[in-house]
Amino acid sequence: MKFVDEYRDPELAKRIAAEIARLSDGRPLKFMEVCGGHTHTIYKHGIEDVLPRSIDLVHGPGCPVCVLPMGRIDDAIAIARTEGVIFTTFGDMMRVPGSKGSLLDAKAEGADVRFVYSPLDALKLARQHPDRQVVFFAIGFETTAPSTAVTLLRARAERVKNFSVFCNHVTIIPAIKAILDSPDLRLDGFIGPGHVSMVIGMRPYTFIARDHHKPVVIAGFEPLDIIQAVYLLVKQISEGRAEVENQYTRVVRPEGNVRALEAMARTMELRPFFEWRGLGFITHSALKLRPEFADWDAELRYEVPGLRVADPKACQCGEVLKGVIKPWECKVFGTACTPETPIGTCMVSPEGACAAYYNYGRFSMAAERDHLRSLSQTP
């Protein structure tokens, strides 16, 4: 890719959309973009307004901040409030609400909570403060897990014992399986996550095409990437195929990133089960540190509540994460729940579907409402 403009050509977008309309021939098709980054591109650039009305894009559980249950936030706050701890986290986790406030609230009450750009920043803090315990709040899909793995390997090599990781890395494939098994959602295909696929490659998605007969197209994050991915999905369906295709060839390789996968395998292993917001407990869907790294495991070093906490009754993040409802269909969207006063995680995270709708989707939301209203009034 030489220039971003290559992937934002409006005339080319219109031509591809016209071909999508021709191939779909008015057939209603519903595709899930698994990644929250895709959701923001869709609404920032008005992609739904370019595509035919028969194409419906729904949002999946591809935002790692959004799928983390409130109980794990409470666990993180408990560690942050431990005397002598410097608790480090990515910035988007600071305002995620737990049952009794957020990490930002804990910081205001005296806890030493700091945001960092990478786990290596947290390890640097540990070197600078040998008299303090530094904990890194590790979250994310396979995209961010390799950086945590490399940091753990370096911490062990340097024997930095005042550093530990509160591991909350999750894996995308079990979540997709849970969605495919959901009885209240019909999907015709998937726009596969680009950054996750950069690490895990193409092979893990083959079961979707083989066992469920749904096409998958791994896509990049520019507007034309997503429009082309929709075209490839519609083309597969029109030809009676169900395969895994790679639109994001400039970044994703079929085998993924072998060295990143090796680093993850050396430092982490699958948990027997893990709770996801909106999806409940999913087996083998998250990572924990291997026993060899017990000295750097914050879950073993600190006492945490470990309690399951129900979401606020007014919040419908779970339904949004499963693609059952659109964000604006939530009862508190844009009223009680805004980016400034979030109730649910989908409104907090920069990758959250509700934040995307709120920040970019007002005109699309109004158009969708008008469209649904017109359908209901059609005799």
C-alpha positions in Angstrom: 0.0 0.0 0.0 1.6 3.3 -1.1 -1.2 5.7 -0.4 -4.3 5.6 1.8 -6.3 7.2 -1.0 -6.0 4.0 -3.0 -8.4 2.4 -0.6 -10.8 5.4 -0.3 -11.7 6.0 -4.0 -15.5 6.8 -4.0 -15.9 6.0 -7.7 -14.4 2.6 -7.3 -16.5 2.0 -4.2 -19.7 2.8 -6.3 -18.7 0.4 -9.0 -18.0 -2.4 -6.6 -21.3 -1.7 -4.8 -23.1 -1.8 -8.1 -21.6 -5.2 -8.8 -22.7 -6.3 -5.3 -26.2 -5.2 -6.1 -26.2 -7.2 -9.4 -24.9 -10.4 -7.8 -27.2 -10.3 -4.8 -30.2 -9.4 -7.0 -32.1 -8.0 -4.0 -31.7 -11.2 -1.9 -31.5 -10.2 1.8 -28.0 -11.2 3.1 -26.7 -10.7 6.6 -22.9 -10.6 7.2 -21.2 -10.2 10.6 -18.0 -8.1 10.8 -16.3 -9.7 13.8 -13.8 -7.0 14.5 -14.7 -3.7 16.2 -12.2 -1.9 14.0 -14.3 -2.9 11.0 -17.4 -1.5 12.7 -15.8 1.9 13.1 -14.7 2.0 9.5 -18.2 1.1 8.4 -19.8 4.0 10.2 -17.0 6.5 9.9 -17.1 6.3 6.1 -20.8 5.5 5.6 -20.3 2.2 4.0 -23.8 1.0 4.8 -25.1 3.9 2.8 -23.1 2.7 -0.3 -24.2 -0.9 -0.1 -27.5 -2.2 -1.4 -30.3 -2.1 1.2 -30.6 -5.9 1.0 -27.1 -6.2 2.6 -27.2 -6.0 6.4 -24.0 -5.7 8.4 -24.2 -6.7 12.0 -21.6 -6.4 14.7 -19.8 -9.3 16.5 -17.8 -9.8 19.7 -14.6 -8.5 18.2 -13.9 -5.8 20.8 -11.8 -7.3 23.6 -12.7 -4.5 26.0 -16.4 -5.0 25.4 -16.5 -8.7 26.0 -14.7 -8.6 29.3 -17.3 -9.2 32.1 -17.7 -6.9 35.0 -16.3 -9.4 37.5 -12.9 -9.3 35.8 -12.9 -5.5 36.1 -13.6 -5.8 39.8 -10.7 -8.2 40.1 -8.4 -5.7 38.3 -9.6 -2.9 40.7 -8.9 -5.1 43.7 -5.3 -5.6 42.5 -4.9 -1.9 41.7 -5.9 -1.0 45.3 -3.3 -3.4 46.8 -0.7 -1.4 48.8 2.6 -1.1 46.9 1.2 -1.9 43.5 1.6 0.2 40.3 -1.3 -1.1 38.1 -0.8 -0.5 34.4 -3.3 -0.7 31.6 -4.2 0.4 28.1 -6.1 3.7 28.1 -9.4 2.4 27.0 -9.7 0.2 30.1 -9.5 3.1 32.5 -13.2 4.0 32.2 -14.7 0.6 31.8 -17.3 0.2 34.6 -17.1 -2.6 37.2 -19.8 -3.2 39.8 -18.4 -0.4 42.1 -16.7 2.0 39.7 -13.8 1.9 37.3 -10.0 2.0 37.3 -10.2 5.7 36.8 -12.3 5.9 40.0 -9.8 3.8 41.9 -7.1 6.1 40.7 -9.0 9.1 41.9 -9.3 7.4 45.3 -5.6 7.0 45.6 -4.7 3.8 43.7 -1.5 4.1 41.5 -3.1 3.3 38.1 -1.2 4.3 35.0 -1.9 3.8 31.4 0.8 2.5 29.1 1.1 1.9 25.4 2.6 -1.6 25.6 3.5 -4.3 28.2 7.1 -3.4 27.6 6.3 0.1 29.1 5.1 -1.7 32.2 8.2 -3.8 32.4 10.3 -0.6 32.1 8.4 0.8 35.1 9.2 -2.3 37.1 12.9 -1.8 36.4 12.6 1.9 37.4 10.7 1.0 40.7 12.4 -2.1 42.1 10.7 -1.4 45.5 7.2 -1.6 44.0 5.1 -4.3 42.3 4.1 -3.5 38.8 1.1 -5.3 37.3 0.1 -5.2 33.6 -3.6 -5.6 32.7 -3.2 -7.9 29.7 -6.3 -7.8 27.4 -7.0 -8.4 23.8 -7.4 -11.1 21.2 -4.5 -12.9 19.5 -3.5 -9.5 18.1 -2.1 -8.2 21.4 -1.2 -11.5 23.1 2.2 -11.8 21.3 3.4 -8.6 22.9 2.5 -9.9 26.3 4.3 -13.1 25.6 7.5 -11.4 24.5 7.4 -9.2 27.6 7.0 -12.2 29.8 10.0 -13.9 28.1 12.1 -10.8 28.6 11.0 -10.4 32.3 12.1 -14.0 32.9 15.4 -13.6 31.0 16.2 -10.4 33.0 14.8 -11.9 36.3 12.5 -9.0 36.9 10.5 -10.4 39.8 8.5 -7.3 40.7 6.6 -7.5 37.4 3.4 -9.6 36.9 0.6 -10.0 34.4 -3.1 -10.1 35.0 -4.0 -12.1 31.9 -7.3 -11.6 30.2 -6.4 -12.5 26.6 -9.3 -14.1 24.7 -9.4 -16.1 21.5 -11.6 -15.4 18.6 -12.5 -18.8 17.2 -14.5 -20.1 20.2 -16.6 -16.9 20.2 -17.4 -17.4 16.5 -18.4 -21.0 17.3 -20.7 -19.8 20.1 -22.3 -17.3 17.7 -22.9 -20.0 15.1 -24.6 -22.1 17.7 -26.8 -19.3 18.8 -30.5 -20.0 17.9 -31.5 -16.4 17.6 -29.2 -15.2 14.9 -29.1 -16.1 11.2 -25.9 -15.2 9.3 -25.0 -15.7 5.7 -21.2 -15.0 6.1 -18.4 -13.4 8.1 -16.0 -10.5 7.4 -13.0 -12.0 9.2 -10.8 -9.9 11.5 -7.7 -8.6 9.8 -5.3 -8.1 12.8 -6.2 -11.3 14.5 -5.7 -13.2 11.2 -2.3 -11.6 10.8 -1.3 -13.7 13.8 -3.4 -16.9 13.5 -3.6 -17.1 9.7 -6.4 -18.5 7.6 -6.6 -22.2 8.7 -8.6 -21.7 12.0 -11.6 -20.4 10.1 -12.0 -23.5 7.8 -14.6 -25.1 10.1 -17.0 -22.2 9.4 -17.0 -23.0 5.7 -16.7 -26.7 6.0 -19.2 -27.4 8.8 -21.6 -24.5 8.7 -21.4 -23.7 4.9 -20.8 -20.0 5.6 -18.2 -18.0 3.5 -15.5 -16.1 5.3 -13.5 -13.2 3.9 -10.6 -11.8 5.9 -10.6 -8.1 5.4 -8.4 -5.0 6.0 -9.6 -1.8 7.6 -9.9 0.7 4.8 -13.3 1.4 3.2 -12.6 -0.4 0.0 -11.2 -3.3 1.9 -14.6 -3.9 3.5 -16.6 -3.2 0.4 -14.4 -5.7 -1.5 -14.9 -8.2 1.3 -18.7 -7.9 1.0 -18.3 -8.3 -2.8 -16.3 -11.5 -2.3 -18.9 -12.9 0.1 -21.8 -12.1 -2.2 -19.8 -13.7 -5.1 -19.3 -16.9 -3.2 -22.9 -17.1 -2.3 -24.0 -16.4 -5.9 -21.7 -19.2 -7.1 -22.8 -21.6 -4.4 -19.5 -21.7 -2.6 -18.4 -21.5 1.0 -14.7 -20.9 1.4 -12.2 -18.9 3.4 -10.8 -16.1 1.3 -8.1 -13.5 2.1 -8.8 -10.0 0.9 -6.1 -8.6 3.3 -3.2 -10.2 1.3 -0.9 -7.2 1.9 -0.8 -8.2 5.6 -2.3 -11.6 6.3 -0.4 -14.8 5.3 -2.2 -18.2 5.2 0.1 -19.6 8.0 -0.1 -16.4 10.1 2.8 -15.1 12.2 4.7 -18.3 13.2 7.1 -16.5 15.6 4.3 -14.8 17.4 2.4 -18.1 17.7 5.5 -19.7 19.1 6.0 -17.0 21.7 2.4 -17.4 22.8 2.7 -21.2 23.0 5.8 -20.8 25.2 4.2 -18.5 27.8 0.4 -19.2 27.7 -2.1 -22.0 27.6 -5.9 -22.3 27.2 -8.2 -21.9 30.2 -10.8 -24.6 30.6 -13.5 -21.9 30.4 -13.9 -18.1 30.5 -16.9 -15.8 30.9 -17.7 -13.5 28.0 -20.0 -10.6 28.3 -23.2 -11.4 26.4 -22.0 -15.0 25.5 -21.6 -16.5 28.9 -19.0 -19.1 29.7 -17.2 -20.5 26.6 -14.8 -23.4 26.9 -11.1 -22.9 25.9 -11.8 -19.3 24.9 -9.1 -17.5 26.8 -5.5 -17.7 27.8 -3.7 -18.0 31.1 0.0 -18.1 32.0 1.8 -21.4 31.9 2.9 -22.9 35.2 6.5 -22.0 34.3 5.5 -18.4 34.5 3.8 -18.6 37.9 6.2 -16.1 39.4 4.9 -13.5 36.9 1.2 -14.4 37.3 -0.8 -11.7 39.1 -3.8 -14.1 39.6 -1.6 -16.3 41.7 0.3 -13.4 43.4 -2.8 -11.4 44.6 -6.1 -12.3 46.1 -9.0 -11.3 43.8 -12.8 -11.5 44.4 -13.3 -13.8 41.4 -17.0 -13.2 41.5 -19.5 -13.2 38.7 -21.2 -9.9 38.4 -24.4 -9.4 36.4 -24.6 -6.5 33.9 -26.9 -3.6 34.7 -30.4 -4.4 33.7 -30.8 -1.4 31.5 -27.7 -2.3 29.5 -28.0 -4.5 26.4 -24.4 -4.9 25.5 -24.8 -8.6 25.4 -27.4 -8.5 22.6 -25.3 -5.9 20.7 -22.1 -8.1 20.9 -24.0 -11.1 19.5 -25.5 -9.0 16.7 -29.0 -9.7 17.9 -29.8 -5.9 18.1 -28.3 -2.8 16.7 -26.9 -0.3 19.3 -29.6 2.2 18.7 -32.2 -0.4 19.7 -30.8 -0.5 23.2 -33.2 1.4 25.6 -30.5 3.6 27.1 -28.4 4.3 23.9 -27.6 7.9 23.5 -29.6 8.9 26.6 -28.4 7.5 29.9 -25.6 5.8 28.1 -23.1 8.0 26.2 -19.3 8.0 25.8 -19.2 10.6 28.6 -21.5 8.6 30.9 -21.2 4.9 29.8 -23.2 2.2 31.3 -21.8 -0.6 29.2 -18.5 -1.5 27.7 -19.7 -1.1 24.1 -19.9 2.6 24.6 -16.5 2.9 26.4 -14.1 1.3 24.0 -12.9 3.0 20.9 -13.7 -0.3 19.1 -17.2 -0.7 20.7 -20.2 -0.9 18.4 -22.2 1.6 20.5 -19.4 4.1 20.4 -19.2 3.7 16.6 -22.9 4.4 16.2 -22.8 7.3 18.6 -19.8 9.0 17.1 -20.4 8.3 13.4 -23.8 6.6 12.9 -26.4 9.3 13.6 -27.3 9.8 9.9 -27.1 6.1 9.2 -29.2 5.4 12.3 -31.9 7.8 11.1 -31.9 6.3 7.6 -32.2 2.8 9.0 -35.1 3.9 11.2 -36.9 5.5 8.2 -36.3 2.4 6.2 -37.7 0.1 8.9 -40.7 2.4 9.3 -41.4 2.3 5.6 -41.2 -1.5 5.6 -43.7 -1.7 8.4 -46.1 0.6 6.6 -45.9 -1.3 3.3 -49.3 -3.1 2.7 
